[in-house]
Amino acid sequence: MMAIVIAIVVGFIFSIAWALAYSLILKQRSILKAIALVSIVLGVSLAMYRLLYAYPGPEWILGFALGAPAGIKLLQKIGPEKPTDEGAIAVLLAGPLILILLLTAIAIL
């Protein structure tokens, strides 16, 4: 029972932290900082998904599903009205490339 609660709480916290991290990325004025933050967020996301597959169960999905609306609401409240150009470039252009590199590195290992 305790493992179920922990999985739900961790999934919820992960969703909130993900939204806060993207809020911070979209406010960045430095392209290098924005790309570094995108790399960290995607790296943590991949680590979280590895944990999800190591301990399967619907509890994770429930935690993510409960945290996603709260994270989106928080992103709307705290996030910038309009993202900076650097933040948008990091998220939309560099983000997919970083994700491909991380997935390739995981596949090789």
Residue frames as a rotation matrix with the C-alpha (Angstrom) as fourth column:
MET 1
0.568 0.823 0.000 0.00
0.823 -0.568 0.000 0.00
0.000 0.000 -1.000 0.00
MET 2
0.453 -0.476 -0.754 2.82
0.167 -0.785 0.596 2.38
-0.875 -0.396 -0.277 0.86
ALA 3
-0.616 -0.712 0.337 4.52
0.435 0.049 0.899 1.73
-0.657 0.701 0.279 -2.50
ILE 4
-0.048 0.695 0.717 1.32
0.985 -0.084 0.148 2.72
0.163 0.714 -0.681 -4.29
VAL 5
0.833 0.360 -0.421 1.12
0.474 -0.857 0.204 6.02
-0.287 -0.369 -0.884 -2.41
ILE 6
0.026 -0.915 -0.403 4.81
0.134 -0.397 0.908 6.73
-0.991 -0.078 0.113 -3.04
ALA 7
-0.603 -0.235 0.763 4.41
0.739 0.195 0.644 6.06
-0.300 0.952 0.056 -6.78
ILE 8
0.395 0.821 0.412 1.41
0.892 -0.450 0.043 8.40
0.221 0.351 -0.910 -6.99
VAL 9
0.778 -0.136 -0.613 3.19
0.239 -0.839 0.489 11.15
-0.581 -0.527 -0.621 -5.05
VAL 10
-0.297 -0.955 -0.022 6.38
0.266 -0.105 0.958 10.84
-0.917 0.279 0.285 -7.10
GLY 11
-0.385 0.239 0.892 4.40
0.923 0.093 0.373 10.95
0.006 0.967 -0.256 -10.36
PHE 12
0.713 0.701 -0.010 2.51
0.699 -0.709 0.097 14.02
0.061 -0.076 -0.995 -9.15
ILE 13
0.522 -0.598 -0.608 5.68
0.100 -0.665 0.740 15.83
-0.847 -0.447 -0.287 -8.03
PHE 14
-0.485 -0.717 0.501 7.42
0.579 0.166 0.798 14.95
-0.655 0.677 0.335 -11.30
SER 15
0.053 0.595 0.802 4.58
0.971 -0.217 0.096 16.51
0.232 0.774 -0.589 -13.32
ILE 16
0.916 0.261 -0.305 4.68
0.355 -0.883 0.309 19.70
-0.189 -0.391 -0.901 -11.24
ALA 17
0.182 -0.937 -0.299 8.49
0.126 -0.279 0.952 19.92
-0.975 -0.211 0.067 -11.44
TRP 18
-0.378 -0.270 0.885 8.39
0.867 0.231 0.441 19.37
-0.324 0.935 0.146 -15.21
ALA 19
0.527 0.664 0.531 5.99
0.787 -0.617 -0.010 22.30
0.321 0.423 -0.847 -15.65
LEU 20
0.860 -0.255 -0.443 8.09
0.095 -0.771 0.630 24.55
-0.502 -0.584 -0.638 -13.41
ALA 21
-0.147 -0.970 0.194 11.25
0.416 0.118 0.902 23.63
-0.897 0.213 0.387 -15.30
TYR 22
-0.223 0.108 0.969 9.67
0.971 -0.061 0.230 24.51
0.084 0.992 -0.091 -18.64
SER 23
0.869 0.495 -0.015 8.47
0.490 -0.855 0.170 27.79
0.071 -0.155 -0.985 -17.16
LEU 24
0.483 -0.783 -0.393 12.06
0.031 -0.433 0.901 28.55
-0.875 -0.447 -0.185 -16.21
ILE 25
-0.356 -0.621 0.698 13.36
0.715 0.300 0.631 27.51
-0.602 0.724 0.337 -19.65
LEU 26
0.200 0.536 0.820 10.90
0.947 -0.320 -0.022 29.74
0.251 0.781 -0.572 -21.49
LYS 27
0.963 0.128 -0.237 12.08
0.209 -0.910 0.359 32.76
-0.169 -0.395 -0.903 -19.45
GLN 28
0.232 -0.972 -0.042 15.79
0.643 0.121 0.756 32.29
-0.730 -0.202 0.653 -20.22
ARG 29
0.838 -0.051 -0.543 17.70
-0.346 -0.820 -0.457 34.99
-0.422 0.571 -0.705 -22.09
SER 30
-0.220 -0.964 -0.151 20.77
-0.876 0.127 0.466 32.82
-0.430 0.235 -0.872 -22.69
ILE 31
0.470 0.389 -0.792 20.58
-0.778 0.607 -0.164 30.09
0.417 0.693 0.588 -25.32
LEU 32
-0.442 -0.720 -0.536 23.25
-0.314 0.683 -0.659 28.02
0.840 -0.123 -0.528 -23.54
LYS 33
-0.848 0.203 0.490 21.39
-0.479 0.104 -0.872 28.09
-0.228 -0.974 0.009 -20.21
ALA 34
0.155 0.981 -0.115 18.14
-0.929 0.105 -0.354 27.22
-0.336 0.161 0.928 -21.96
ILE 35
0.297 -0.113 -0.948 19.71
-0.605 0.746 -0.278 24.28
0.739 0.656 0.154 -23.81
ALA 36
-0.790 -0.607 -0.081 21.37
-0.286 0.483 -0.828 23.08
0.542 -0.631 -0.555 -20.59
LEU 37
-0.566 0.657 0.498 18.03
-0.666 -0.009 -0.745 23.20
-0.485 -0.754 0.443 -18.78
VAL 38
0.441 0.700 -0.562 16.30
-0.894 0.397 -0.207 21.33
0.079 0.594 0.801 -21.63
SER 39
-0.175 -0.601 -0.780 19.03
-0.423 0.761 -0.491 18.67
0.889 0.245 -0.387 -21.42
ILE 40
-0.934 -0.170 0.315 18.52
-0.350 0.255 -0.901 18.30
0.073 -0.952 -0.298 -17.68
VAL 41
-0.140 0.968 0.209 14.72
-0.850 -0.010 -0.526 18.11
-0.507 -0.252 0.824 -17.97
LEU 42
0.495 0.324 -0.806 14.88
-0.770 0.593 -0.235 15.50
0.401 0.737 0.543 -20.74
GLY 43
-0.491 -0.751 -0.443 17.56
-0.362 0.638 -0.680 13.51
0.792 -0.173 -0.585 -18.89
VAL 44
-0.827 0.268 0.495 15.46
-0.475 0.139 -0.869 13.42
-0.301 -0.953 0.012 -15.73
SER 45
0.215 0.949 -0.232 12.40
-0.937 0.133 -0.322 12.48
-0.274 0.286 0.918 -17.81
LEU 46
0.207 -0.202 -0.957 14.24
-0.578 0.764 -0.286 9.52
0.789 0.613 0.042 -19.32
ALA 47
-0.858 -0.513 -0.017 15.46
-0.258 0.461 -0.849 8.45
0.443 -0.724 -0.528 -15.88
MET 48
-0.465 0.778 0.423 11.89
-0.729 -0.066 -0.681 8.68
-0.502 -0.625 0.598 -14.62
TYR 49
0.453 0.648 -0.612 10.63
-0.881 0.428 -0.200 6.52
0.132 0.630 0.765 -17.49
ARG 50
-0.340 -0.621 -0.706 13.30
-0.361 0.780 -0.511 3.94
0.868 0.081 -0.490 -16.74
LEU 51
-0.929 0.062 0.365 12.02
-0.352 0.162 -0.922 3.88
-0.116 -0.985 -0.129 -13.17
LEU 52
-0.015 0.996 -0.086 8.50
-0.937 -0.044 -0.347 3.54
-0.349 0.075 0.934 -14.50
TYR 53
0.394 0.135 -0.909 9.45
-0.659 0.731 -0.177 0.42
0.640 0.669 0.377 -16.47
ALA 54
-0.692 -0.679 -0.246 11.44
-0.271 0.560 -0.783 -1.02
0.669 -0.475 -0.571 -13.57
TYR 55
-0.880 0.472 -0.051 8.40
0.193 0.258 -0.946 -0.78
-0.434 -0.843 -0.319 -11.29
PRO 56
-0.804 0.582 0.124 5.35
-0.001 -0.209 0.978 -1.10
0.595 0.786 0.169 -13.55
GLY 57
-0.507 0.735 -0.450 1.89
0.827 0.268 -0.495 -0.33
-0.243 -0.623 -0.743 -12.34
PRO 58
0.104 0.664 0.741 -0.99
0.782 -0.515 0.352 2.05
0.615 0.543 -0.572 -12.87
GLU 59
0.498 0.091 -0.862 0.02
0.772 -0.499 0.393 4.14
-0.394 -0.862 -0.319 -9.86
TRP 60
-0.583 -0.785 -0.211 2.59
0.552 -0.572 0.606 6.10
-0.597 0.237 0.767 -11.88
ILE 61
-0.654 0.402 0.641 0.03
0.566 -0.302 0.767 6.96
0.502 0.864 -0.030 -14.53
LEU 62
0.446 0.847 -0.290 -2.40
0.820 -0.257 0.511 8.08
0.358 -0.466 -0.809 -11.84
GLY 63
0.165 -0.486 -0.858 0.28
0.678 -0.576 0.456 10.35
-0.716 -0.657 0.234 -10.34
PHE 64
-0.857 -0.480 0.188 1.13
0.445 -0.502 0.742 11.82
-0.262 0.719 0.643 -13.75
ALA 65
-0.342 0.815 0.468 -2.55
0.675 -0.133 0.725 12.27
0.653 0.564 -0.505 -14.59
LEU 66
0.587 0.540 -0.603 -3.24
0.809 -0.400 0.430 14.07
-0.009 -0.741 -0.672 -11.32
GLY 67
-0.028 -0.716 -0.697 -0.13
0.559 -0.589 0.583 16.22
-0.829 -0.374 0.417 -11.62
ALA 68
-0.597 -0.264 0.758 -0.56
0.803 -0.207 0.560 17.23
0.010 0.942 0.335 -15.27
PRO 69
0.346 0.753 0.560 -3.56
0.687 -0.610 0.395 19.57
0.639 0.248 -0.728 -14.81
ALA 70
0.818 -0.108 -0.565 -1.96
0.435 -0.525 0.731 21.10
-0.376 -0.844 -0.383 -11.73
GLY 71
-0.219 -0.976 0.002 1.32
0.656 -0.145 0.741 21.55
-0.722 0.164 0.672 -13.63
ILE 72
-0.364 0.159 0.918 -0.42
0.847 -0.353 0.397 23.17
0.388 0.922 -0.006 -16.59
LYS 73
0.741 0.669 0.062 -2.33
0.553 -0.660 0.508 25.52
0.381 -0.342 -0.859 -14.29
LEU 74
0.539 -0.638 -0.549 0.94
0.434 -0.348 0.831 26.41
-0.722 -0.686 0.089 -12.54
LEU 75
-0.461 -0.712 0.529 2.66
0.814 -0.102 0.572 26.95
-0.354 0.694 0.627 -15.89
GLN 76
0.084 0.582 0.809 -0.10
0.762 -0.560 0.324 29.33
0.642 0.589 -0.491 -16.96
LYS 77
0.920 0.324 -0.221 0.17
0.382 -0.616 0.689 31.22
0.087 -0.718 -0.691 -13.67
ILE 78
0.497 -0.815 -0.298 3.97
0.173 -0.244 0.954 31.38
-0.850 -0.526 0.019 -13.28
GLY 79
-0.083 -0.580 0.810 5.13
0.899 0.307 0.312 31.01
-0.430 0.754 0.496 -16.88
PRO 80
-0.786 -0.285 -0.548 5.87
0.074 -0.924 0.375 33.93
-0.614 0.254 0.747 -19.14
GLU 81
0.278 0.892 -0.356 3.13
-0.275 -0.282 -0.919 35.53
-0.920 0.353 0.167 -21.23
LYS 82
0.928 -0.124 -0.351 5.37
-0.332 0.152 -0.931 35.13
0.169 0.981 0.100 -24.28
PRO 83
0.691 -0.720 0.066 8.50
0.562 0.593 0.576 32.95
-0.454 -0.361 0.815 -24.30
THR 84
0.257 -0.711 -0.655 11.85
-0.518 -0.673 0.528 34.51
-0.816 0.203 -0.541 -25.08
ASP 85
0.627 -0.087 -0.775 13.37
-0.747 0.218 -0.628 33.70
0.223 0.972 0.072 -28.46
GLU 86
-0.451 -0.890 -0.068 16.18
-0.802 0.438 -0.407 31.78
0.392 -0.129 -0.911 -26.76
GLY 87
-0.510 0.336 0.792 13.77
-0.525 0.607 -0.596 29.69
-0.681 -0.720 -0.134 -24.70
ALA 88
0.603 0.787 -0.129 11.63
-0.547 0.290 -0.785 28.92
-0.581 0.544 0.605 -27.73
ILE 89
0.297 -0.591 -0.750 14.68
-0.822 0.242 -0.516 27.87
0.486 0.770 -0.414 -29.76
ALA 90
-0.697 -0.616 0.366 15.88
-0.715 0.560 -0.418 25.63
0.053 -0.553 -0.831 -26.95
VAL 91
-0.254 0.684 0.684 12.51
-0.410 0.564 -0.717 23.94
-0.876 -0.462 0.137 -26.51
LEU 92
0.686 0.719 -0.109 11.40
-0.366 0.211 -0.907 23.64
-0.629 0.662 0.408 -30.13
LEU 93
0.678 -0.468 -0.566 14.65
-0.596 0.100 -0.797 23.17
0.430 0.878 -0.211 -32.05
ALA 94
-0.378 -0.924 0.059 17.30
-0.766 0.277 -0.580 21.93
0.519 -0.264 -0.813 -29.64
GLY 95
-0.060 0.430 0.901 14.91
-0.888 0.390 -0.245 19.86
-0.456 -0.814 0.359 -27.50
PRO 96
0.900 0.435 0.001 14.18
-0.383 0.795 -0.469 17.15
-0.205 0.422 0.883 -30.08
LEU 97
0.420 -0.826 -0.376 17.87
-0.374 0.220 -0.901 16.91
0.827 0.519 -0.217 -31.02
ILE 98
-0.431 -0.551 0.715 18.87
-0.868 0.036 -0.495 16.54
0.247 -0.834 -0.494 -27.38
LEU 99
0.341 0.649 0.680 16.19
-0.757 0.619 -0.212 13.88
-0.558 -0.442 0.702 -26.88
ILE 100
0.906 -0.059 -0.419 17.49
-0.284 0.650 -0.705 11.93
0.314 0.758 0.572 -29.89
LEU 101
-0.049 -0.999 -0.013 21.04
-0.532 0.037 -0.846 12.12
0.845 -0.035 -0.533 -28.53
LEU 102
-0.350 -0.035 0.936 19.95
-0.923 0.181 -0.338 10.95
-0.158 -0.983 -0.096 -25.08
LEU 103
0.683 0.665 0.302 17.90
-0.580 0.745 -0.329 8.08
-0.444 0.050 0.895 -26.51
THR 104
0.677 -0.531 -0.511 20.82
-0.297 0.438 -0.849 7.03
0.674 0.726 0.138 -28.70
ALA 105
-0.352 -0.839 0.415 23.17
-0.740 -0.023 -0.672 7.11
0.573 -0.544 -0.613 -25.71
ILE 106
-0.019 0.428 0.903 20.75
-0.862 0.451 -0.232 4.96
-0.507 -0.783 0.360 -23.70
ALA 107
0.904 0.386 -0.183 20.37
-0.420 0.728 -0.542 2.48
-0.076 0.567 0.820 -26.58
ILE 108
0.285 -0.887 -0.363 24.15
-0.418 0.226 -0.880 2.14
0.863 0.403 -0.306 -26.88
LEU 109
-0.572 -0.459 0.680 24.57
-0.799 0.123 -0.588 1.59
0.186 -0.880 -0.437 -23.14
